[in-house]
Every structure is written in C-alpha cells, then in structure tokens.
C-alpha cells in the first residue's frame, strides 16, 4: 500500500499476543487447558508492556484468558472471550507428551509436519478448518471495530493462520513461521472512508521478549 492510500483510509490495528510458557512441559497443547508458568506470565507482561488497546479478545483457555483479564483490569478496557481464538485441536495427541507421541506414532507425526493440510492429527481438527474460523473472526472484527486498536490473546496456530492468510501463504507453509511464547505480532487493516477496501499489511511479527519458547499450542 502506498502512503497516499493509507492516509485516505481508516486503519484498524490488531495485535496478536501468544500466551507464555506453561507448567506442563512439552505436550501437544491444543484444547488441553494448561496453566501458565511464572516465566510464561512474565513473557506475556514483557510482550505487551508498551501497548495500549481499546478492546481485548481472548481465547477462553486459561493460558490466555487469565492474563487477558488481568490486563483488561489494568488498562480499564473491555474484554470478551472468543472461542474462535482457541488453538488447533490435536485430537488423540492433545495433552500427550510430544516425546511419547513421537516414540509410538513416528510416521503419523512426520506426516503431520510434512503435510499438515492432508494429514491432521488422528481425531484432530484440520488446518483448513482452523484457518476458516480464524479468517471469519478477522473479517467480523474488521466490520465491528473499524478504526480501533485491538489485542487478541491467543495461540501459535491461530497467529500462524492469520499471518499466513494476509501474506497469501499456502497452508502447507504455515509451520515455517516460528511464533515464540509471549511474542507480539501486528497487522493493520485498511478501508477507505467510503467503504472501499484498500487491503492490509503485516507491520511486524514474532516480536519476542526472549529467544525461548517454540512448543506446540
């Protein structure tokens, strides 16, 4: 987008904050309701320490919403839980140690990481289904909060599919994006004053308070 188009448009800013490290170690952490570790809470505090928002949306899972409620009270801004911000459902693997799943189902794990589109975890959610619900949420937020600054407190998978959608990446390439614990990414959505669409930009991604934390969920 050129500067003239941006100056003539209404800008909706959406920040994407991934939750911090959790207490239960290296597991497939999709719908498993893990709690943040002390380090994880500190990562989130550092990740958004300079931000101010008009509204916060959070995944209902504890590793996101407990911090989100604290932040909404501190900043005195409204908070809503949003189920579409939940992590990919890892099905039979959910809550299991990654090391144990690798030991017992190595071929299935390799298939998932090499082709996550066609080889989802057994009994789990497809990557396309995750992308569809997250993209629909993005459009709904843009429609309902045009011109506002929003914070979404969510998970690595959700952030990957939203960034991938705006960057026109195929689903098969999404896991090439590393999204660290407590990292912040920013997108801007532009719309003309007359309602015409100008598009979007990724302003920054994966801004991290440290270089640690790349596990699932």
Backbone torsions as a table, in degrees:
resi	resn	phi	psi	omega
1	UNK	NA	135.0	177.3
2	UNK	-84.6	166.7	-174.7
3	UNK	-64.4	-35.2	-180.0
4	UNK	-62.8	-43.9	179.4
5	UNK	-63.6	-42.0	-179.7
6	UNK	-63.2	-42.7	-178.4
7	UNK	-64.7	-24.7	-178.0
8	UNK	-95.3	7.3	-174.1
9	UNK	-118.6	162.8	171.5
10	UNK	-91.4	130.2	-175.1
11	UNK	-106.4	124.8	171.9
12	UNK	-105.5	119.4	-178.2
13	UNK	-100.9	126.9	179.4
14	UNK	-125.1	117.2	176.1
15	UNK	-97.8	139.0	-177.0
16	UNK	-115.8	110.5	-179.1
17	UNK	-106.9	120.4	174.1
18	UNK	-82.1	143.9	177.4
19	UNK	-61.7	165.8	179.2
20	UNK	-88.1	-175.3	179.9
21	UNK	-61.7	150.4	-175.9
22	UNK	-113.0	167.9	-174.1
23	UNK	-77.4	-22.0	-168.5
24	UNK	-97.9	18.1	167.8
25	UNK	74.1	-153.8	-172.3
26	UNK	-86.3	88.5	177.7
27	UNK	-125.9	166.7	168.0
28	UNK	-77.9	101.6	-170.5
29	UNK	-105.3	82.5	177.7
30	UNK	-99.7	-89.7	177.6
31	UNK	-88.1	-5.3	175.4
32	UNK	-60.7	128.8	-171.7
33	UNK	-90.4	72.7	-178.3
34	UNK	-74.5	157.3	176.1
35	UNK	-104.0	148.6	176.5
36	UNK	-66.4	145.6	167.0
37	UNK	-81.2	170.0	176.2
38	UNK	-60.0	-39.7	177.2
39	UNK	-62.4	-40.9	-179.0
40	UNK	-63.0	-40.8	177.8
41	UNK	-64.8	-40.0	178.0
42	UNK	-64.6	-39.0	177.4
43	UNK	-59.1	-42.5	-179.7
44	UNK	-69.2	-38.8	177.1
45	UNK	-60.8	-43.2	179.7
46	UNK	-70.3	-36.2	-177.0
47	UNK	-63.0	-29.5	-176.7
48	UNK	-123.1	21.8	-172.0
49	UNK	-63.8	-26.7	-177.3
50	UNK	-101.8	4.9	-173.0
51	UNK	-92.7	149.7	171.5
52	UNK	-133.0	134.3	-176.5
53	UNK	-133.3	160.3	177.3
54	UNK	-93.6	-16.6	-176.0
55	UNK	-161.7	145.0	178.9
56	UNK	-123.7	135.3	170.9
57	UNK	-118.4	142.1	-176.4
58	UNK	-138.1	145.6	164.4
59	UNK	-57.3	143.1	179.1
60	UNK	-74.5	-6.9	179.6
61	UNK	-71.6	144.9	-169.3
62	UNK	-57.6	-36.2	-176.4
63	UNK	-66.3	-13.8	175.1
64	UNK	-106.8	-51.5	-166.8
65	UNK	-74.7	-28.9	179.5
66	UNK	-63.5	-43.5	176.3
67	UNK	-68.2	-40.0	-178.0
68	UNK	-60.7	-39.4	178.1
69	UNK	-65.3	-40.7	177.1
70	UNK	-61.4	-44.6	-178.5
71	UNK	-66.0	-40.4	-179.8
72	UNK	-63.9	-35.1	176.9
73	UNK	-69.6	-41.1	179.9
74	UNK	-63.0	-42.9	-175.6
75	UNK	-93.1	-5.2	179.4
76	UNK	55.0	51.3	176.8
77	UNK	-126.5	152.8	-178.1
78	UNK	-68.9	147.9	179.1
79	UNK	-128.6	139.2	173.9
80	UNK	-132.2	136.6	171.4
81	UNK	-80.9	139.5	-175.3
82	UNK	-135.2	114.3	-175.3
83	UNK	-65.5	-24.7	-179.7
84	UNK	-71.2	-10.0	176.3
85	UNK	-89.7	4.9	178.2
86	UNK	-71.7	155.2	-178.7
87	UNK	-68.9	163.2	171.1
88	UNK	-52.3	135.8	176.2
89	UNK	-80.9	115.0	-178.3
90	UNK	-84.5	8.9	173.0
91	UNK	59.1	-126.8	-176.7
92	UNK	-64.1	-21.8	-179.4
93	UNK	-85.6	-15.2	-171.7
94	UNK	-59.6	126.9	-179.4
95	UNK	85.0	-5.8	-178.5
96	UNK	-88.8	148.4	175.9
97	UNK	-62.2	133.2	180.0
98	UNK	-60.8	-36.2	179.8
99	UNK	-63.8	-39.3	-179.0
100	UNK	-71.0	-40.9	177.4
101	UNK	-63.0	-40.9	177.7
102	UNK	-61.8	-40.7	-177.9
103	UNK	-66.1	-36.6	-173.0
104	UNK	-100.2	-20.5	-174.8
105	UNK	-138.1	49.2	-172.3
106	UNK	-59.0	-42.4	-178.3
107	UNK	-64.4	-39.8	179.4
108	UNK	-67.7	-38.3	178.0
109	UNK	-65.2	-45.2	177.7
110	UNK	-60.1	-41.7	-179.8
111	UNK	-62.8	-41.2	-179.9
112	UNK	-63.6	-47.8	-177.1
113	UNK	-71.7	-30.0	179.4
114	UNK	-81.6	-30.5	-178.2
115	UNK	-146.4	71.6	-176.2
116	UNK	-65.9	-17.2	-180.0
117	UNK	-71.2	-46.6	-173.8
118	UNK	-101.3	-7.8	-176.5
119	UNK	-129.5	66.1	178.6
120	UNK	-67.3	164.7	174.9
121	UNK	-57.9	147.1	-179.2
122	UNK	-58.2	125.7	-178.5
123	UNK	75.5	6.6	-174.6
124	UNK	-99.8	-178.0	-178.8
125	UNK	-83.8	143.8	177.4
126	UNK	-78.9	153.3	177.9
127	UNK	-63.1	-34.2	178.3
128	UNK	-65.4	-39.4	178.2
129	UNK	-64.5	-41.3	176.4
130	UNK	-60.1	-46.0	-178.3
131	UNK	-63.1	-41.8	-177.7
132	UNK	-63.1	-44.2	-178.2
133	UNK	-70.5	-34.2	-179.7
134	UNK	-72.8	-40.0	178.7
135	UNK	-66.6	-38.9	177.1
136	UNK	-62.9	-40.3	176.5
137	UNK	-61.5	-43.6	179.8
138	UNK	-57.8	-45.0	178.5
139	UNK	-64.5	-39.1	179.3
140	UNK	-64.8	-41.8	179.1
141	UNK	-65.2	-40.5	178.5
142	UNK	-63.3	-39.3	179.3
143	UNK	-68.9	-42.7	-171.5
144	UNK	-86.7	-20.6	-173.9
145	UNK	-131.9	42.3	-178.3
146	UNK	-57.3	127.1	177.1
147	UNK	85.5	1.8	-178.1
148	UNK	-95.8	171.8	173.1
149	UNK	-111.1	118.0	-174.7
150	UNK	-118.3	150.1	171.7
151	UNK	-119.7	128.1	174.1
152	UNK	-109.2	119.4	178.8
153	UNK	-99.4	113.9	-165.6
154	UNK	-152.7	-151.3	-168.6
155	UNK	-123.9	164.6	-178.2
156	UNK	-58.7	-43.3	-178.9
157	UNK	-63.6	-40.8	178.9
158	UNK	-63.8	-44.5	-180.0
159	UNK	-63.7	-40.4	178.7
160	UNK	-60.1	-46.6	-175.1
161	UNK	-71.1	-33.3	177.8
162	UNK	-68.6	-45.5	176.8
163	UNK	-64.1	-41.7	179.5
164	UNK	-61.4	-38.9	177.9
165	UNK	-62.6	-47.5	-177.9
166	UNK	-70.1	-30.9	179.1
167	UNK	-89.5	3.1	178.8
168	UNK	58.1	40.9	176.7
169	UNK	-87.4	143.7	173.9
170	UNK	-69.7	152.2	178.9
171	UNK	-55.2	-33.9	-176.5
172	UNK	-64.2	-18.0	-177.2
173	UNK	-101.3	-1.1	-170.9
174	UNK	-64.1	-34.2	-177.7
175	UNK	-77.8	5.0	169.1
176	UNK	-82.6	-9.3	174.5
177	UNK	-89.2	117.7	175.6
178	UNK	-89.7	124.3	-179.3
179	UNK	-119.4	107.9	-172.7
180	UNK	-80.7	158.3	175.1
181	UNK	-57.5	132.0	177.9
182	UNK	72.7	9.6	-178.1
183	UNK	-79.9	154.3	-180.0
184	UNK	-121.5	133.2	173.9
185	UNK	-124.6	149.8	-177.1
186	UNK	-129.4	134.3	173.2
187	UNK	-125.1	153.0	175.3
188	UNK	-127.1	135.3	177.9
189	UNK	-113.2	131.7	-174.5
190	UNK	-114.3	140.5	176.1
191	UNK	-145.7	136.3	179.6
192	UNK	-66.3	155.7	178.6
193	UNK	-56.9	-29.6	-179.2
194	UNK	-87.6	6.3	179.3
195	UNK	94.9	-6.2	-179.9
196	UNK	-72.4	148.7	-177.2
197	UNK	-90.2	134.1	174.4
198	UNK	-107.8	-22.4	177.6
199	UNK	118.7	-150.8	-172.3
200	UNK	-150.8	164.1	174.2
201	UNK	-142.3	146.0	168.4
202	UNK	-93.0	114.7	-174.1
203	UNK	-80.8	-46.2	170.7
204	UNK	-156.0	161.8	178.6
205	UNK	-141.4	148.0	172.5
206	UNK	58.1	38.0	174.5
207	UNK	-72.6	116.5	-168.4
208	UNK	-115.6	145.5	174.1
209	UNK	-78.0	-15.3	177.7
210	UNK	-153.7	178.8	179.4
211	UNK	-103.1	24.9	-176.9
212	UNK	-114.4	147.7	167.5
213	UNK	103.1	88.4	178.9
214	UNK	-132.0	29.4	-175.6
215	UNK	-82.9	171.0	-177.0
216	UNK	-69.8	141.7	171.2
217	UNK	85.5	NA	NA
